[in-house]
Amino acid sequence: MESVRDFLTEYNQKKGWGLDEDTLIESMTEGKTVWKGDLDEHRWYIIQQVVVDIEGTFIRFFDYIITGDNSMSDMDLEYDLNEAEIVERKERQITEVYYE
């Protein structure tokens, strides 16, 4: 299976964009969000797993929501392309049933 880094490198090359770490991360974080997981709340930030769709490829990674006045770098937080992973889209049907 292709790594997220390899996919984003190829994607950015096709678009004529930079291939440095920051630009690859920017491409990943600006993908269309198709799923959000539960929130893991901390004092100054929230961590949430998200899945983005970039041209039909689904990438899951941890996103950070800053709730204080600082930035991610002030809190030693950073996106990690090595932890991000390409996932498959699977559909499931959920039927709600109510009992008396």
Backbone bond lengths (Angstrom), bond angles and torsions (degrees), N, CA, C in turn:
res aa  C-N    CA-C-N  psi(-1)  N-CA   C-N-CA  omega(-1)  CA-C   N-CA-C  phi
1 M - - - 1.459 - - 1.536 109.01 -
2 E 1.290 115.27 139.54 1.457 122.63 -179.70 1.533 110.63 -69.08
3 S 1.327 116.42 142.21 1.465 119.62 177.44 1.522 109.95 -80.76
4 V 1.320 115.54 159.92 1.458 121.20 177.90 1.522 109.60 -60.92
5 R 1.315 116.47 -42.30 1.467 120.51 179.77 1.537 110.96 -59.39
6 D 1.334 116.54 -45.25 1.471 120.32 179.10 1.526 111.09 -63.15
7 F 1.333 116.57 -43.93 1.457 120.34 179.85 1.524 110.64 -61.28
8 L 1.341 116.81 -48.65 1.465 120.15 -177.89 1.519 112.18 -66.40
9 T 1.321 117.32 -34.27 1.467 120.79 176.85 1.527 109.84 -62.60
10 E 1.329 116.18 -46.78 1.469 120.24 178.92 1.533 110.84 -65.11
11 Y 1.318 116.38 -41.68 1.466 121.81 179.29 1.529 110.38 -61.07
12 N 1.328 117.48 -48.36 1.459 121.22 -179.26 1.524 111.93 -66.09
13 Q 1.333 117.10 -36.18 1.467 119.88 177.13 1.528 110.11 -60.82
14 K 1.347 116.78 -44.45 1.465 120.63 179.34 1.525 111.54 -61.33
15 K 1.328 116.19 -34.95 1.466 120.93 -178.32 1.534 112.66 -84.58
16 G 1.330 116.87 -11.19 1.460 119.97 -177.25 1.513 112.94 78.45
17 W 1.338 116.60 23.25 1.456 121.77 -179.23 1.516 110.64 -96.82
18 G 1.320 116.48 169.04 1.456 122.22 -179.16 1.522 112.65 -65.23
19 L 1.326 115.06 158.65 1.458 121.15 -177.94 1.524 112.44 -114.25
20 D 1.345 117.02 8.57 1.459 119.92 178.63 1.529 109.35 -73.20
21 E 1.310 116.17 162.44 1.472 123.05 -176.07 1.529 112.48 -53.22
22 D 1.327 117.34 -46.90 1.466 120.81 -177.46 1.527 112.07 -62.84
23 T 1.326 117.38 -39.13 1.462 120.66 -179.64 1.521 110.93 -71.52
24 L 1.340 117.56 -37.16 1.469 120.50 176.01 1.528 110.00 -62.99
25 I 1.323 116.57 -43.34 1.470 120.69 178.72 1.524 110.45 -64.35
26 E 1.320 117.04 -40.53 1.474 120.48 178.18 1.531 110.68 -61.05
27 S 1.326 116.83 -41.65 1.467 119.96 177.84 1.523 110.92 -61.93
28 M 1.338 116.12 -40.97 1.457 120.40 -179.77 1.528 111.35 -66.32
29 T 1.312 117.32 -47.84 1.464 120.50 -174.70 1.527 112.70 -72.69
30 E 1.334 117.70 -17.89 1.461 120.04 179.25 1.526 112.93 -94.98
31 G 1.346 116.83 5.44 1.459 120.15 175.10 1.525 110.37 -65.42
32 K 1.320 116.23 163.89 1.474 121.00 -179.83 1.527 108.81 -73.97
33 T 1.326 117.02 118.72 1.457 121.83 179.71 1.523 109.51 -70.94
34 V 1.346 116.24 125.08 1.460 120.85 179.91 1.532 112.26 -116.03
35 W 1.337 117.68 -9.58 1.464 121.18 178.97 1.521 109.11 -158.02
36 K 1.345 115.49 143.32 1.466 121.78 174.80 1.520 108.29 -131.05
37 G 1.320 115.99 134.48 1.457 121.52 178.85 1.514 111.69 -89.62
38 D 1.318 114.74 -170.01 1.454 121.13 179.22 1.527 111.11 -66.41
39 L 1.312 115.44 156.33 1.459 121.41 179.36 1.522 110.41 -89.56
40 D 1.318 116.61 138.19 1.462 123.52 173.09 1.527 105.62 -114.06
41 E 1.339 115.41 98.69 1.461 120.36 -170.91 1.522 112.36 -88.44
42 H 1.315 115.11 133.25 1.453 123.72 175.21 1.529 107.40 -121.43
43 R 1.301 116.95 177.36 1.473 119.60 -174.91 1.526 113.14 -60.60
44 W 1.326 118.40 -45.89 1.463 121.18 -173.87 1.527 113.74 -114.98
45 Y 1.337 117.05 1.73 1.460 119.39 -179.07 1.525 110.05 -159.25
46 I 1.307 114.95 164.45 1.461 123.09 178.04 1.527 107.00 -126.35
47 I 1.321 115.89 137.34 1.464 121.11 175.04 1.525 107.85 -106.27
48 Q 1.320 115.89 136.52 1.458 120.27 179.95 1.523 109.30 -143.98
49 Q 1.327 116.42 132.30 1.460 118.99 173.57 1.518 108.04 -76.60
50 V 1.321 116.14 135.59 1.460 121.20 177.05 1.521 109.04 -132.81
51 V 1.312 114.74 157.87 1.457 121.56 171.89 1.516 106.73 -122.17
52 V 1.331 115.49 129.81 1.462 121.03 176.91 1.518 109.46 -114.83
53 D 1.310 115.27 153.49 1.460 123.03 177.57 1.518 107.89 -108.97
54 I 1.327 115.77 118.58 1.460 121.38 175.56 1.517 106.65 -121.63
55 E 1.313 116.19 103.10 1.458 123.29 -179.40 1.525 112.70 49.87
56 G 1.325 116.22 45.09 1.458 120.82 176.33 1.516 115.12 85.12
57 T 1.307 117.82 -0.30 1.464 121.86 174.60 1.525 107.60 -103.58
58 F 1.323 115.52 130.41 1.464 121.11 -176.08 1.527 109.36 -103.39
59 I 1.322 115.48 124.82 1.465 122.02 -177.76 1.524 108.67 -119.69
60 R 1.341 115.37 128.57 1.466 121.48 177.69 1.523 108.51 -107.10
61 F 1.338 115.39 132.26 1.463 120.38 179.31 1.521 109.08 -153.85
62 F 1.321 116.20 168.25 1.454 121.71 176.44 1.519 109.10 -88.48
63 D 1.334 115.83 125.36 1.452 121.66 178.17 1.526 107.77 -106.03
64 Y 1.311 116.00 154.06 1.462 122.00 -178.41 1.515 109.69 -118.39
65 I 1.320 115.36 132.68 1.462 122.35 175.43 1.523 105.61 -113.48
66 I 1.309 116.68 113.73 1.463 121.43 -177.00 1.523 108.52 -85.04
67 T 1.335 116.81 125.87 1.460 120.91 -176.96 1.528 112.48 -108.24
68 G 1.329 117.27 -10.51 1.461 120.95 179.56 1.516 110.81 -103.00
69 D 1.304 116.26 -162.34 1.458 121.57 -178.10 1.525 112.96 -87.89
70 N 1.316 117.86 -11.63 1.461 121.33 -175.25 1.521 111.61 -85.55
71 S 1.312 115.94 174.19 1.461 121.84 175.94 1.524 108.77 -105.25
72 M 1.318 116.22 172.28 1.465 119.99 178.30 1.519 111.27 -56.94
73 S 1.317 117.01 -44.72 1.472 119.90 -177.24 1.528 111.93 -65.76
74 D 1.330 118.11 -31.31 1.471 121.06 176.53 1.524 111.73 -62.82
75 M 1.340 116.28 -26.36 1.460 120.95 -177.71 1.534 111.91 -105.45
76 D 1.333 117.00 13.67 1.468 122.97 -178.01 1.524 112.57 57.40
77 L 1.328 116.63 36.70 1.461 121.75 175.48 1.519 108.55 -103.44
78 E 1.318 116.62 141.88 1.460 119.75 176.66 1.519 109.47 -155.69
79 Y 1.312 115.57 152.71 1.454 121.12 174.61 1.521 108.18 -72.69
80 D 1.322 116.53 145.17 1.454 121.25 -177.75 1.526 108.95 -125.48
81 L 1.328 116.55 107.36 1.457 120.71 179.62 1.526 111.69 -63.91
82 N 1.325 117.31 -25.17 1.462 120.13 179.89 1.529 112.13 -73.62
83 E 1.329 117.62 -24.27 1.463 121.18 177.03 1.524 112.37 -89.18
84 A 1.316 117.19 -21.67 1.464 120.86 178.19 1.521 108.71 -68.85
85 E 1.337 115.58 150.82 1.456 118.26 -179.30 1.514 111.38 -143.02
86 I 1.317 114.69 150.94 1.456 121.24 175.09 1.517 107.05 -83.52
87 V 1.328 116.03 130.32 1.460 121.46 -178.06 1.524 109.37 -123.49
88 E 1.321 115.27 163.79 1.457 121.11 178.54 1.520 109.87 -99.50
89 R 1.302 115.09 146.31 1.463 120.55 175.99 1.518 107.33 -85.13
90 K 1.323 115.38 127.56 1.459 120.64 176.31 1.516 108.24 -128.15
91 E 1.294 115.21 134.26 1.455 119.53 179.50 1.523 109.35 -96.70
92 R 1.321 114.27 145.32 1.450 119.89 172.94 1.510 107.65 -142.02
93 Q 1.304 114.44 149.71 1.455 119.64 179.71 1.522 107.60 -107.33
94 I 1.296 115.16 129.70 1.458 120.80 178.82 1.523 107.41 -112.75
95 T 1.311 115.29 124.15 1.460 121.01 178.75 1.516 107.76 -108.77
96 E 1.305 116.01 125.55 1.459 119.85 178.67 1.525 108.56 -87.14
97 V 1.313 115.05 130.61 1.446 121.22 179.63 1.525 107.60 -124.59
98 Y 1.326 116.43 133.31 1.455 121.80 -179.89 1.518 108.59 -116.55
99 Y 1.320 116.66 133.93 1.462 122.02 -179.84 1.518 109.08 -116.53
100 E 1.334 115.50 150.05 1.470 120.78 174.48 1.494 109.63 -92.16
